[in-house]
Amino acid sequence: MPSFTEPSRIVTAGGRRVLFVGVMSPKFSPASLQVADPRQAVLDSANSAKGKYDSLVVLAYVPQDELETLAAALPEADAVVGGPTGQAIAPRKIGPTLLAAATNKGKFLIELSGEGTTWNGKVVEMSSAYTDDPGQQDVVKTYLAELDRRDFPAGQTGLAPSLPPSMPADYRIAGTASCLDCHKQDHSVWAHSKHSHAWQTIKAKGFHVDSYCRSCHTTGFGMPGGFESRKNTAALVGVGCENCHGPSLAHAREPKIRTTFLAADQCITCHDHENSPSFAFDVYWPRVLHGANAKNQASAAGRPVTNGK
């Protein structure tokens, strides 16, 4: 049975000895790993280090509902900092314990400060002001290498969209190539846009193996007929027509059947603040504008088109 050699560590900072204890939810435990009850694990570590620390901070890799329950059950802790919670949680008190969370994508930090029993903190967005840590870089490289080796199918990542079982059989990704015969001019606009090179963008940084990145940089990630893995669906890397217009097999078979998505609505599914902080619809939409109905789609979605003409 594998075990962790350092479940806790005492760090001295600002004249204060801080005991950090790491715990994980049993929900995330694979069959080969036995995970103790997080609350009891914290208390055991604190008891073992009794008299050696001044403050206790718990690093908890647990879902948000468990995170709040854990913080409420640990008045002994000065702070409980968690993830994965999807979005960062600004520090707030649950009883005497400060609760906070950084997102699970490594883009934010929780900065804590305190004196005596009074603790506070804030969410800090990562930037170039923070130098890369060589040890952490090695961890990321090892992680990416393992993802590359496994090439997880989209359906096993938890990121694939949930679809009703009553879907029509032709609600499937057809692939960008199926659009070319009838939409040559539109295809040309797409081919000269950054969307068509979306895969190369993440591949250049080594993140093409990460499912979070794949979910927005492939065509139809996890959808019927869409991208599943690099090995099995290599032709569907990159952002294709159906990312914006929806699964198009039915339309390809019978052009009178309209595609399923309103394209103007799809932008923010990937270009959110976390991934595209400078995204502005009225600036970027004209760069991909094509087709007779493009302006109408933006108008129907209540989006401005300042330069679309």
Residue frames relative to the residue before (quaternion, step in Angstrom):
aa qw qx qy qz dx dy dz
M 1.0000 0.0000 0.0000 0.0000 0.00 0.00 0.00
P 0.3792 -0.7389 0.4996 0.2463 3.63 -0.61 1.03
S 0.0680 -0.7894 0.6088 0.0410 3.57 -1.14 0.60
F 0.4566 -0.6581 0.5212 0.2945 3.56 -1.24 0.46
T 0.3957 -0.7508 0.4831 0.2154 3.58 -0.83 0.98
E 0.7961 0.1942 -0.1024 0.5640 3.62 1.17 -0.44
P 0.0311 -0.8330 0.5524 -0.0030 3.60 0.28 1.22
S 0.7898 0.1305 -0.0843 0.5934 3.59 1.23 -0.30
R 0.0603 -0.7841 0.6174 0.0184 3.53 -1.29 0.46
I 0.2730 -0.7349 0.5971 0.1697 3.56 -1.08 0.77
V 0.0601 -0.7925 0.6066 -0.0184 3.55 -0.77 1.14
T 0.2530 -0.7642 0.5749 0.1462 3.57 -0.88 0.94
A 0.1407 0.7793 -0.5942 0.1405 3.58 -0.73 1.10
G 0.8457 0.0577 -0.0657 0.5265 3.57 -0.86 0.97
G 0.6779 -0.5038 0.2829 0.4546 3.53 1.09 0.70
R 0.6393 0.5047 -0.3214 0.4830 3.59 1.28 0.13
R 0.2997 -0.7302 0.5856 0.1844 3.57 -0.99 0.84
V 0.0751 -0.8214 0.5653 -0.0104 3.56 -0.44 1.24
L 0.2368 -0.7534 0.6008 0.1238 3.54 -0.82 1.06
F 0.1237 -0.7726 0.6209 0.0471 3.58 -0.69 1.14
V 0.0483 -0.7862 0.6161 -0.0037 3.56 -0.87 1.01
G 0.1995 -0.7975 0.5615 0.0939 3.58 -0.79 1.01
V 0.0172 0.7921 -0.6091 0.0352 3.57 -0.93 0.93
M 0.1899 -0.7712 0.5999 0.0967 3.54 -1.28 0.44
S 0.5326 -0.6288 0.4619 0.3281 3.55 -1.11 0.67
P 0.5245 -0.6230 0.4730 0.3362 3.61 -1.01 0.72
K 0.5414 0.6287 -0.3989 0.3906 3.60 1.20 -0.45
F 0.7218 0.4298 -0.2370 0.4880 3.57 1.12 -0.65
S 0.4904 0.6957 -0.4073 0.3309 3.56 1.28 0.09
P 0.3221 -0.7184 0.5763 0.2191 3.62 -0.81 0.94
A 0.7047 -0.4781 0.3128 0.4208 3.57 -1.25 0.32
S 0.6898 0.5033 -0.2723 0.4435 3.57 1.12 -0.68
L 0.7228 0.4067 -0.2230 0.5123 3.58 1.27 -0.16
Q 0.2099 -0.7697 0.5924 0.1121 3.55 -0.86 0.99
V 0.1260 -0.8124 0.5688 0.0258 3.57 -0.61 1.16
A 0.3686 -0.7349 0.5314 0.2044 3.56 -0.80 1.05
D 0.6458 -0.4790 0.4074 0.4330 3.56 -1.29 0.26
P 0.4889 -0.7080 0.4120 0.2999 3.63 -0.58 1.09
R 0.6622 0.5072 -0.3262 0.4447 3.61 0.84 -0.89
Q 0.6886 0.4773 -0.2921 0.4612 3.58 0.85 -0.93
A 0.6173 0.5501 -0.3433 0.4456 3.56 1.07 -0.72
V 0.6364 0.5158 -0.3229 0.4741 3.59 1.04 -0.79
L 0.6743 0.4982 -0.3012 0.4542 3.58 0.85 -0.96
D 0.6384 0.5241 -0.3287 0.4580 3.60 1.01 -0.78
S 0.6679 0.4935 -0.3012 0.4687 3.58 0.95 -0.88
A 0.6476 0.5167 -0.3155 0.4626 3.56 0.99 -0.83
N 0.6501 0.5173 -0.3110 0.4616 3.57 1.00 -0.82
S 0.6525 0.5216 -0.3087 0.4548 3.58 1.02 -0.83
A 0.7446 0.3734 -0.2020 0.5151 3.58 1.12 -0.70
K 0.2638 0.8072 -0.4974 0.1771 3.60 1.25 0.26
G 0.8098 0.2388 -0.2048 0.4952 3.54 -0.90 1.01
K 0.6766 0.4995 -0.2833 0.4609 3.59 1.27 -0.21
Y 0.7687 0.2851 -0.1665 0.5478 3.61 1.22 -0.16
D 0.3976 -0.7132 0.5341 0.2189 3.53 -1.32 0.46
S 0.7971 0.1204 -0.0370 0.5906 3.58 1.09 -0.71
L 0.2436 -0.7683 0.5807 0.1146 3.56 -1.18 0.67
V 0.0089 -0.7803 0.6245 -0.0317 3.57 -0.77 1.10
V 0.2021 -0.7863 0.5777 0.0843 3.56 -0.80 1.06
L 0.1763 -0.7478 0.6331 0.0940 3.56 -0.92 0.98
A 0.0238 -0.8612 0.5028 -0.0705 3.56 -0.20 1.33
Y 0.1530 -0.7711 0.6136 0.0742 3.56 -0.55 1.17
V 0.3486 0.7129 -0.5100 0.3319 3.54 0.26 1.37
P 0.6083 -0.5453 0.4146 0.4009 3.63 -1.19 0.41
Q 0.6904 -0.5227 0.3034 0.3976 3.57 -1.19 0.52
D 0.6561 0.5073 -0.3398 0.4435 3.62 0.89 -0.81
E 0.6654 0.4825 -0.2991 0.4848 3.59 1.02 -0.79
L 0.6029 0.5765 -0.3557 0.4215 3.56 1.08 -0.71
E 0.6823 0.4789 -0.2868 0.4721 3.58 0.89 -0.92
T 0.6378 0.5197 -0.3213 0.4689 3.58 1.04 -0.78
L 0.6524 0.5192 -0.3106 0.4565 3.56 0.99 -0.87
A 0.6555 0.5110 -0.3160 0.4575 3.59 0.92 -0.88
A 0.6611 0.5113 -0.3045 0.4570 3.57 0.98 -0.84
A 0.7147 0.4490 -0.2396 0.4798 3.57 1.14 -0.69
L 0.7140 0.4104 -0.2506 0.5089 3.59 1.27 0.02
P 0.0162 -0.8116 0.5838 -0.0157 3.61 0.38 1.15
E 0.5499 0.6177 -0.3884 0.4064 3.59 1.26 -0.29
A 0.6698 0.5032 -0.2901 0.4626 3.59 1.19 -0.54
D 0.4373 -0.6716 0.5292 0.2786 3.55 -1.08 0.74
A 0.8017 -0.0389 0.0559 0.5939 3.58 1.05 -0.76
V 0.1390 -0.7321 0.6599 0.0959 3.53 -1.25 0.67
V 0.0550 -0.8037 0.5920 -0.0245 3.55 -0.57 1.21
G 0.0211 -0.8689 0.4920 -0.0496 3.56 -0.55 1.13
G 0.0577 0.7015 -0.7103 0.0003 3.42 -1.55 -0.18
P 0.6295 -0.1144 -0.7557 -0.1397 1.65 -2.33 0.81
T 0.0731 -0.8135 0.5768 0.0120 3.57 -0.84 0.96
G 0.5772 -0.5984 0.3785 0.4069 3.60 1.25 0.19
Q 0.7815 -0.0094 0.0461 0.6221 3.56 0.73 -1.12
A 0.5964 -0.5703 0.4206 0.3769 3.56 -1.19 0.52
I 0.2436 -0.7350 0.6130 0.1574 3.56 -1.21 0.61
A 0.3866 -0.7222 0.5249 0.2313 3.57 -0.63 1.11
P 0.5904 -0.6115 0.3861 0.3583 3.61 -0.93 0.82
R 0.1278 0.7601 -0.6277 0.1089 3.54 -1.01 0.94
K 0.5170 -0.6659 0.4532 0.2896 3.54 -1.18 0.55
I 0.0448 -0.7077 0.7026 0.0594 3.50 -1.22 0.74
G 0.7699 -0.0967 0.0085 0.6307 3.54 -0.04 1.30
P 0.7900 -0.2757 0.2012 0.5093 3.61 -0.88 -0.85
T 0.6396 0.5632 -0.3020 0.4272 3.58 1.29 -0.26
L 0.3584 -0.7161 0.5593 0.2142 3.55 -0.97 0.89
L 0.1421 -0.7897 0.5949 0.0482 3.57 -0.85 1.05
A 0.1515 0.7697 -0.6092 0.1159 3.58 -0.97 0.86
A 0.0663 -0.7960 0.5983 0.0637 3.56 -1.28 0.24
A 0.2663 -0.6994 0.6375 0.1827 3.51 -1.19 0.70
T 0.5547 -0.6041 0.4250 0.3829 3.60 -1.04 0.58
N 0.5657 -0.6321 0.4177 0.3257 3.55 -1.23 0.38
K 0.5947 0.5776 -0.3757 0.4142 3.62 1.17 0.31
G 0.5170 -0.6964 0.3894 0.3099 3.56 1.24 0.23
K 0.5093 0.6737 -0.4082 0.3465 3.59 1.17 0.43
F 0.7611 0.2833 -0.1654 0.5596 3.56 1.27 -0.18
L 0.2197 -0.7383 0.6208 0.1459 3.52 -1.31 0.42
I 0.3038 -0.6861 0.6144 0.2440 3.52 -1.31 0.30
E 0.1606 -0.7843 0.5958 0.0644 3.55 -0.68 1.15
L 0.0964 -0.8124 0.5750 0.0109 3.56 -0.67 1.15
S 0.0292 0.7596 -0.6498 0.0012 3.52 -1.20 0.60
G 0.1367 0.8116 -0.5586 0.1029 3.54 -1.08 0.54
E 0.1289 -0.7602 0.6317 0.0801 3.48 -1.32 0.35
G 0.8058 0.0537 -0.0910 0.5827 3.54 -0.64 1.10
T 0.7718 -0.2885 0.2390 0.5138 3.56 -0.74 -1.08
T 0.5843 0.5737 -0.3720 0.4371 3.59 1.27 0.06
W 0.0303 0.8055 -0.5863 0.0808 3.55 -0.47 1.25
N 0.0340 0.7665 -0.6413 0.0055 3.55 -1.17 0.64
G 0.0386 -0.8140 0.5796 0.0044 3.55 -1.25 0.11
K 0.1701 -0.7697 0.6033 0.1210 3.53 -1.34 -0.05
V 0.4921 -0.6151 0.5250 0.3223 3.53 -1.34 0.36
V 0.1031 -0.7959 0.5963 0.0210 3.58 -0.83 1.01
E 0.3238 -0.7455 0.5504 0.1907 3.57 -0.77 1.04
M 0.4842 -0.6696 0.4846 0.2870 3.55 -0.94 0.94
S 0.0617 0.7813 -0.6175 0.0661 3.56 -1.08 0.78
S 0.7117 -0.4362 0.3241 0.4452 3.56 -1.31 -0.05
A 0.4998 0.6490 -0.4276 0.3824 3.58 1.26 -0.14
Y 0.6904 0.4103 -0.2603 0.5360 3.56 1.26 -0.41
T 0.3387 -0.7514 0.5302 0.1990 3.57 -0.63 1.09
D 0.5436 -0.6182 0.4586 0.3347 3.56 -1.14 0.67
D 0.3262 -0.7244 0.5764 0.1912 3.52 -1.06 0.80
P 0.4695 -0.7115 0.4375 0.2864 3.63 -0.57 1.07
G 0.6478 0.5257 -0.3256 0.4449 3.56 0.96 -0.79
Q 0.6706 0.4812 -0.2959 0.4808 3.56 0.99 -0.86
Q 0.6053 0.5499 -0.3545 0.4534 3.58 1.07 -0.67
D 0.6334 0.5226 -0.3250 0.4691 3.57 1.04 -0.78
V 0.6232 0.5344 -0.3343 0.4629 3.58 1.06 -0.77
V 0.6613 0.5055 -0.3041 0.4633 3.59 0.92 -0.91
K 0.6496 0.5175 -0.3200 0.4560 3.60 0.95 -0.84
T 0.6449 0.5094 -0.3137 0.4756 3.57 1.01 -0.81
Y 0.6381 0.5361 -0.3055 0.4606 3.55 1.03 -0.89
L 0.6841 0.4785 -0.2883 0.4690 3.59 0.86 -0.94
A 0.6283 0.5337 -0.3375 0.4544 3.59 1.01 -0.73
E 0.6578 0.4952 -0.3101 0.4753 3.58 1.03 -0.77
L 0.6251 0.5193 -0.3365 0.4757 3.59 1.03 -0.73
D 0.6298 0.5351 -0.3247 0.4599 3.57 1.02 -0.82
R 0.6646 0.5104 -0.3017 0.4548 3.56 0.96 -0.86
R 0.7402 0.4283 -0.2315 0.4639 3.57 0.91 -0.90
D 0.0998 -0.8313 0.5401 0.0846 3.62 1.08 -0.67
F 0.0496 -0.8657 0.4977 0.0171 3.56 0.81 1.06
P 0.4411 -0.6656 0.5271 0.2909 3.62 -0.90 0.84
A 0.6172 -0.5810 0.3853 0.3647 3.58 -1.06 0.76
G 0.6608 0.5465 -0.3084 0.4118 3.57 0.99 -0.82
Q 0.6973 0.4545 -0.2702 0.4840 3.60 1.24 -0.31
T 0.5887 0.6321 -0.3436 0.3687 3.58 1.26 -0.02
G 0.4291 -0.6903 0.4733 0.3396 3.58 1.18 -0.46
L 0.6247 0.5520 -0.3290 0.4436 3.58 1.29 0.07
A 0.5110 0.6460 -0.4253 0.3750 3.58 1.24 -0.22
P 0.5380 -0.6396 0.4304 0.3410 3.62 -0.99 0.73
S 0.4323 -0.6692 0.5377 0.2760 3.56 -1.16 0.64
L 0.0658 -0.8140 0.5771 -0.0110 3.55 -0.72 1.09
P 0.5189 -0.6497 0.4471 0.3297 3.62 -1.00 0.74
P 0.5471 -0.6398 0.4277 0.3292 3.61 -1.05 0.68
S 0.6586 0.5326 -0.3010 0.4380 3.59 1.23 -0.42
M 0.3163 0.7738 -0.5001 0.2260 3.61 1.21 0.32
P 0.5276 -0.5993 0.4815 0.3613 3.61 -1.11 0.57
A 0.5977 -0.5995 0.3997 0.3517 3.58 -1.08 0.69
D 0.7161 0.4346 -0.2618 0.4794 3.61 1.08 -0.60
Y 0.4498 0.6178 -0.4968 0.4114 3.60 1.20 0.45
R 0.3768 0.7202 -0.4677 0.3471 3.53 0.43 1.31
I 0.5464 -0.5746 0.4982 0.3509 3.51 -1.31 0.45
A 0.2256 -0.7856 0.5645 0.1151 3.56 -0.88 0.97
G 0.4900 -0.6543 0.4361 0.3763 3.59 1.18 -0.49
T 0.6049 -0.6046 0.3868 0.3448 3.56 -1.06 0.79
A 0.6011 0.5874 -0.3631 0.4022 3.60 1.02 -0.72
S 0.6270 0.5607 -0.3370 0.4229 3.60 1.10 -0.64
C 0.6471 0.5327 -0.3120 0.4475 3.60 1.26 -0.37
L 0.5414 0.7047 -0.3717 0.2686 3.55 1.18 -0.63
D 0.6472 0.5605 -0.3423 0.3870 3.62 0.82 -0.91
C 0.7841 0.3331 -0.1646 0.4971 3.58 0.91 -0.91
H 0.7805 0.3030 -0.1364 0.5295 3.59 1.16 -0.49
K 0.0327 0.8535 -0.5188 0.0374 3.57 0.82 0.99
Q 0.6865 0.4779 -0.2977 0.4601 3.60 0.85 -0.94
D 0.6457 0.5062 -0.3189 0.4745 3.57 0.98 -0.83
H 0.6252 0.5398 -0.3271 0.4590 3.56 1.04 -0.83
S 0.6389 0.5331 -0.3233 0.4505 3.58 1.02 -0.79
V 0.6289 0.5212 -0.3311 0.4725 3.59 1.00 -0.81
W 0.6614 0.5045 -0.2979 0.4683 3.56 0.94 -0.91
A 0.6682 0.5296 -0.3044 0.4247 3.59 0.86 -0.95
H 0.7269 0.3964 -0.2334 0.5099 3.58 1.16 -0.58
S 0.5687 0.5703 -0.3891 0.4472 3.56 1.26 0.29
K 0.6319 -0.5389 0.3999 0.3878 3.56 -1.29 0.31
H 0.5199 0.6415 -0.4188 0.3779 3.59 1.18 -0.41
S 0.6816 0.5042 -0.3014 0.4363 3.57 0.91 -0.87
H 0.7240 0.3832 -0.2272 0.5267 3.59 1.26 -0.38
A 0.2892 0.8095 -0.4779 0.1806 3.57 1.26 0.30
W 0.6363 0.5281 -0.3334 0.4529 3.59 1.03 -0.73
Q 0.6552 0.5171 -0.3168 0.4506 3.58 0.92 -0.89
T 0.5888 0.5928 -0.3603 0.4148 3.58 1.12 -0.67
I 0.7419 0.3717 -0.2318 0.5076 3.60 0.86 -0.89
K 0.5899 0.5724 -0.3764 0.4275 3.60 1.11 -0.55
A 0.6242 0.5553 -0.3368 0.4343 3.58 1.02 -0.78
K 0.7244 0.3989 -0.2306 0.5128 3.58 1.17 -0.57
G 0.5453 -0.6528 0.3774 0.3663 3.58 1.31 -0.01
F 0.5940 0.6077 -0.3536 0.3910 3.59 1.27 0.05
H 0.3901 0.7270 -0.4800 0.2983 3.60 1.21 0.28
V 0.6299 0.5301 -0.3331 0.4596 3.59 1.26 -0.19
D 0.6079 0.5779 -0.3380 0.4270 3.58 1.28 -0.31
S 0.4720 -0.7142 0.4434 0.2656 3.59 -0.69 1.08
Y 0.5873 0.5632 -0.3799 0.4400 3.61 1.06 -0.61
C 0.6853 0.4595 -0.2753 0.4934 3.57 0.98 -0.87
R 0.6353 0.5462 -0.3253 0.4385 3.58 0.98 -0.83
S 0.6120 0.5949 -0.3601 0.3766 3.59 0.98 -0.78
C 0.7612 0.3147 -0.1942 0.5327 3.61 1.15 -0.51
H 0.7249 0.4381 -0.2370 0.4758 3.59 1.19 -0.38
T 0.6566 0.4111 -0.3256 0.5421 3.56 1.22 0.53
T 0.5218 -0.6414 0.4641 0.3178 3.57 -1.27 0.26
G 0.8646 0.0018 -0.0272 0.5018 3.55 -0.73 1.09
F 0.0352 0.8446 -0.5321 0.0477 3.57 0.96 0.87
G 0.8682 0.0390 -0.0617 0.4908 3.58 -0.69 1.15
M 0.5484 0.6005 -0.4108 0.4122 3.60 1.23 0.09
P 0.6652 -0.4843 0.3546 0.4441 3.62 -1.17 0.32
G 0.8277 0.1398 -0.1409 0.5249 3.56 -0.68 1.11
G 0.5932 0.6086 -0.3466 0.3970 3.59 1.29 -0.12
F 0.7712 -0.3478 0.2563 0.4676 3.53 -1.33 -0.18
E 0.1046 -0.7871 0.6066 0.0385 3.54 -0.96 0.96
S 0.7669 -0.1890 0.1546 0.5934 3.56 0.84 -1.00
R 0.6392 -0.5388 0.3729 0.4026 3.55 -1.21 0.44
K 0.6486 0.5391 -0.3126 0.4370 3.57 1.02 -0.79
N 0.7958 0.3560 -0.1623 0.4622 3.58 0.83 -0.98
T 0.8061 0.1869 -0.0880 0.5546 3.62 1.12 -0.54
A 0.0567 0.8541 -0.5132 0.0629 3.57 0.91 0.95
A 0.6275 0.5605 -0.3438 0.4170 3.61 1.10 -0.59
L 0.7006 0.4744 -0.2635 0.4634 3.61 1.23 -0.31
V 0.3881 0.6778 -0.5275 0.3341 3.58 1.12 0.53
G 0.6896 0.4243 -0.3455 0.4743 3.57 -1.13 0.68
V 0.5050 -0.6233 0.5028 0.3220 3.56 -1.29 0.37
G 0.1049 -0.8311 0.5460 0.0144 3.57 -0.46 1.22
C 0.7872 -0.3428 0.2368 0.4548 3.54 -1.36 -0.03
E 0.7236 0.4900 -0.2596 0.4110 3.55 0.91 -0.95
N 0.4816 0.6275 -0.4576 0.4061 3.59 1.21 -0.09
C 0.7492 0.3728 -0.1909 0.5131 3.56 1.07 -0.79
H 0.7832 0.3625 -0.1656 0.4772 3.58 0.98 -0.86
G 0.5322 -0.6552 0.3920 0.3658 3.59 1.24 -0.20
P 0.7034 -0.4444 0.3320 0.4445 3.59 -1.27 0.30
S 0.1383 -0.8706 0.4720 -0.0124 3.55 -0.58 1.21
L 0.2986 0.7707 -0.5214 0.2121 3.59 1.14 0.34
A 0.6519 0.5140 -0.3188 0.4573 3.59 0.93 -0.89
H 0.6619 0.4983 -0.2985 0.4737 3.60 0.98 -0.84
A 0.6465 0.5206 -0.3250 0.4532 3.60 1.00 -0.79
R 0.6709 0.4838 -0.2901 0.4812 3.56 1.09 -0.70
E 0.7927 0.0439 0.0121 0.6079 3.54 1.04 -0.83
P 0.3317 -0.8030 0.4597 0.1841 3.62 -0.02 1.28
K 0.5848 0.5841 -0.3839 0.4116 3.63 1.12 -0.47
I 0.6143 0.5117 -0.3507 0.4876 3.60 1.22 -0.40
R 0.3667 -0.7656 0.4881 0.2028 3.59 -0.54 1.14
T 0.5406 -0.5802 0.4842 0.3696 3.55 -1.20 0.46
T 0.5832 -0.6923 0.3451 0.2480 3.53 -1.13 0.75
F 0.7354 0.4119 -0.2438 0.4796 3.63 1.07 -0.55
L 0.3662 -0.6318 0.6229 0.2805 3.53 -1.29 0.46
A 0.4342 -0.7636 0.4060 0.2521 3.57 -0.25 1.33
A 0.6595 0.5387 -0.3197 0.4155 3.59 0.90 -0.89
D 0.6405 0.5348 -0.3245 0.4454 3.58 1.17 -0.47
Q 0.6484 0.5867 -0.3116 0.3719 3.57 1.15 -0.56
C 0.4940 0.7027 -0.4260 0.2839 3.60 1.15 -0.55
I 0.7601 0.4218 -0.2311 0.4369 3.56 0.70 -1.10
T 0.4764 0.6434 -0.4704 0.3713 3.61 1.18 0.04
C 0.7647 0.2542 -0.1630 0.5693 3.58 1.21 -0.51
H 0.7186 0.4037 -0.2440 0.5110 3.56 1.03 -0.78
D 0.1825 0.7762 -0.5759 0.1802 3.56 0.57 1.18
H 0.7312 -0.4356 0.2768 0.4461 3.57 -1.27 0.13
E 0.6540 0.5396 -0.3271 0.4172 3.57 0.96 -0.80
N 0.7721 0.3517 -0.1842 0.4962 3.58 0.96 -0.88
S 0.7912 0.1242 -0.0571 0.5961 3.60 1.12 -0.62
P 0.0963 -0.8602 0.4971 0.0600 3.60 0.52 1.14
S 0.7205 0.4189 -0.2607 0.4873 3.61 1.12 -0.49
F 0.3956 0.7444 -0.4685 0.2643 3.61 1.26 0.09
A 0.0442 0.7546 -0.6526 0.0512 3.54 -1.01 0.94
F 0.4807 -0.7170 0.4175 0.2839 3.57 -0.51 1.19
D 0.7125 0.4781 -0.2815 0.4296 3.59 0.77 -0.99
V 0.6385 0.4932 -0.3300 0.4901 3.60 1.26 -0.25
Y 0.7705 0.4023 -0.1969 0.4535 3.56 0.87 -0.97
W 0.5686 0.6227 -0.3889 0.3710 3.60 1.06 -0.63
P 0.6623 0.5058 -0.3386 0.4369 3.65 0.82 -0.80
R 0.6108 0.5733 -0.3537 0.4161 3.61 1.12 -0.52
V 0.7647 0.2951 -0.1803 0.5437 3.59 1.17 -0.47
L 0.3701 0.7630 -0.4639 0.2562 3.57 1.31 0.05
H 0.2375 0.7463 -0.5956 0.1788 3.58 -0.87 0.99
G 0.7227 0.4366 -0.3130 0.4349 3.54 -1.25 0.35
A 0.6168 -0.5956 0.3844 0.3421 3.53 -1.15 0.71
N 0.7575 0.4010 -0.2098 0.4706 3.61 1.04 -0.71
A 0.3755 0.7717 -0.4655 0.2165 3.59 1.25 0.01
K 0.6824 0.4727 -0.2963 0.4722 3.60 0.88 -0.90
N 0.6335 0.5304 -0.3312 0.4557 3.57 1.05 -0.74
Q 0.6297 0.5355 -0.3378 0.4502 3.58 1.04 -0.77
A 0.6512 0.5043 -0.3206 0.4678 3.57 0.94 -0.84
S 0.6562 0.5155 -0.3071 0.4575 3.58 0.98 -0.86
A 0.6548 0.5166 -0.3095 0.4567 3.58 0.99 -0.87
A 0.6928 0.4494 -0.2745 0.4926 3.57 1.13 -0.64
G 0.4995 -0.6760 0.4152 0.3482 3.58 1.27 0.03
R 0.4766 0.6740 -0.4282 0.3678 3.56 1.22 0.58
P 0.4367 -0.6847 0.5072 0.2884 3.59 -1.00 0.70
V 0.1002 -0.7507 0.6482 0.0791 3.57 -1.15 0.60
T 0.1237 -0.8575 0.4972 0.0469 3.55 0.07 1.29
N 0.8075 0.2345 -0.1075 0.5305 3.56 1.04 -0.73
G 0.4208 0.7515 -0.4349 0.2627 3.55 1.27 0.13
K 0.2008 -0.8327 0.4870 0.1706 3.58 1.20 -0.60
